[in-house]
Amino acid sequence: MRSLLLYLTLPLFILDQATKQWTVQRFQPPSDFEHDHIVVIDGWFDLVRVHNTGVAFGMANGAKGANYIFGGVSLAALGLIWWLWRTNAFPTKLSRTAVALLISGILGNLVDRLFRGYVVDFLSFDLKIMQWPAFNVADAAICIAAVCLFLSAFQKTPTPANQAHA
């Protein structure tokens, strides 16, 4: 686990925080009327600055106490992950990789909640059928982790003799 934390979790956490810091420095705070943005791919991908105190897709954004509630949920999730790790609930490489991604994402957004009072989202995609809610590197890591955890559920659990190779 240490190597996953060092080579996957830590770099993703640093990338997440660096891109959010750049976003905060580059863009004016969002208002109800307009968002400053940079067009990356015209009509499809922009960089913006969005403040989110809620969760995925902006659900509960701006709700009273949402930032504290979801900060507490993040801490509880980290505690649960730690406990599950200690009970060997992630026996495959894919499940352990998923956990490393999950930790980086949870920590990235938790640091925002604690030090900014909101999560910084900045990647904005127009899918033509809908405007995808803005997200960040931490959110992407969490979503990829969810897919990896789902796929790992279909993997054969390594036997103790082969576990060192898993």
C-alpha positions in Angstrom: 0.0 0.0 0.0 2.8 2.4 0.7 4.0 2.3 -2.9 0.5 3.0 -4.1 0.2 5.9 -1.8 3.6 7.3 -2.8 3.3 6.7 -6.5 -0.4 7.2 -7.2 -2.3 8.8 -4.3 0.3 11.5 -3.5 0.9 12.7 -7.2 -2.8 12.8 -7.9 -3.4 14.7 -4.7 -0.7 17.2 -5.6 -2.0 17.5 -9.2 -5.5 18.1 -7.8 -4.4 20.8 -5.4 -2.1 22.5 -7.9 -4.8 22.7 -10.6 -7.3 24.1 -8.1 -4.8 26.7 -6.9 -4.2 27.7 -10.5 -7.9 28.0 -11.1 -8.4 30.1 -8.0 -5.6 32.4 -9.0 -6.5 32.6 -12.7 -10.3 33.1 -12.5 -12.5 35.6 -10.7 -14.9 34.0 -8.1 -18.1 32.8 -9.9 -21.2 34.9 -9.7 -24.9 34.1 -10.3 -24.7 36.0 -13.6 -21.6 34.8 -15.3 -18.5 32.6 -15.1 -15.1 33.6 -16.4 -13.9 30.8 -18.6 -11.2 29.7 -21.1 -12.3 27.9 -24.2 -10.1 24.8 -24.7 -12.1 23.0 -27.4 -14.7 25.4 -28.8 -18.2 24.2 -28.1 -17.1 21.2 -26.1 -14.5 21.8 -23.3 -13.9 24.9 -21.1 -12.0 25.7 -18.0 -14.1 27.6 -15.4 -14.2 28.3 -11.7 -17.1 26.8 -9.8 -17.5 26.6 -6.0 -19.3 23.5 -4.7 -20.2 22.9 -1.1 -22.3 19.9 -2.1 -21.5 16.5 -3.7 -21.4 15.0 -7.2 -23.2 17.0 -9.9 -23.6 19.9 -7.5 -26.3 18.2 -5.4 -26.9 20.0 -2.2 -24.6 22.8 -3.3 -25.3 25.9 -1.2 -27.5 23.9 1.3 -27.1 25.1 4.8 -24.4 23.0 6.6 -23.7 20.9 3.4 -19.9 21.6 3.5 -19.7 20.4 7.1 -21.9 17.4 6.5 -20.0 16.3 3.5 -16.7 17.0 5.2 -17.8 14.7 8.0 -18.8 12.1 5.4 -15.4 12.3 3.9 -13.7 11.7 7.2 -16.0 8.8 7.9 -15.2 7.3 4.5 -11.5 7.6 5.1 -11.9 5.8 8.5 -14.0 3.1 6.9 -11.5 2.6 4.1 -8.7 2.4 6.6 -10.6 -0.2 8.6 -11.5 -2.2 5.5 -7.9 -2.1 4.4 -6.8 -3.5 7.8 -9.3 -6.4 7.4 -7.9 -7.3 4.0 -11.1 -6.3 2.2 -9.1 -5.2 -0.9 -7.2 -8.4 -1.9 -6.6 -7.7 -5.6 -4.3 -5.2 -7.3 -7.2 -3.5 -9.0 -9.1 -3.1 -5.7 -6.0 -1.7 -4.0 -5.4 0.7 -6.9 -9.0 1.8 -6.6 -8.5 2.5 -2.9 -5.4 4.6 -3.7 -7.4 6.6 -6.2 -10.3 7.0 -3.8 -8.1 8.2 -1.0 -6.5 10.9 -3.3 -9.9 12.1 -4.4 -11.4 12.2 -0.9 -8.4 14.0 0.5 -8.3 16.5 -2.4 -11.9 17.6 -1.9 -11.6 17.4 1.9 -8.7 19.8 1.9 -10.7 22.2 -0.2 -13.7 22.0 2.3 -11.4 22.6 5.2 -9.3 25.4 3.9 -11.5 27.1 1.3 -14.9 26.4 2.6 -15.9 24.9 -0.8 -14.6 22.5 -3.4 -13.1 24.1 -6.5 -14.4 22.5 -9.8 -13.0 23.7 -13.1 -13.3 21.1 -15.9 -16.5 21.8 -17.9 -17.7 19.7 -20.8 -20.7 20.4 -23.1 -21.9 17.0 -24.2 -24.4 18.6 -26.6 -27.2 16.6 -25.0 -26.4 18.2 -21.7 -23.9 20.5 -20.0 -21.9 18.1 -17.7 -21.5 19.6 -14.2 -18.0 21.0 -13.7 -15.6 18.7 -11.8 -11.9 18.4 -10.8 -9.1 15.9 -10.7 -10.2 14.6 -7.3 -13.7 13.9 -8.7 -12.2 12.1 -11.7 -10.1 9.9 -9.3 -13.2 9.0 -7.3 -15.2 8.1 -10.4 -12.4 6.0 -11.8 -12.0 4.3 -8.4 -15.7 3.5 -8.4 -15.4 1.8 -11.7 -12.3 -0.1 -10.6 -14.0 -1.3 -7.4 -16.9 -2.5 -9.4 -14.7 -4.4 -11.8 -12.6 -5.8 -9.0 -15.7 -7.4 -7.5 -15.6 -9.8 -10.5 -12.0 -10.7 -10.1 -10.9 -14.0 -8.5 -9.5 -13.4 -5.0 -5.9 -14.5 -4.9 -5.1 -17.5 -2.8 -2.7 -16.9 0.1 0.1 -18.7 -1.8 -0.4 -16.4 -4.8 -1.3 -13.2 -3.0 2.3 -11.9 -3.0 2.0 -11.9 -6.8 -1.4 -10.2 -7.0 
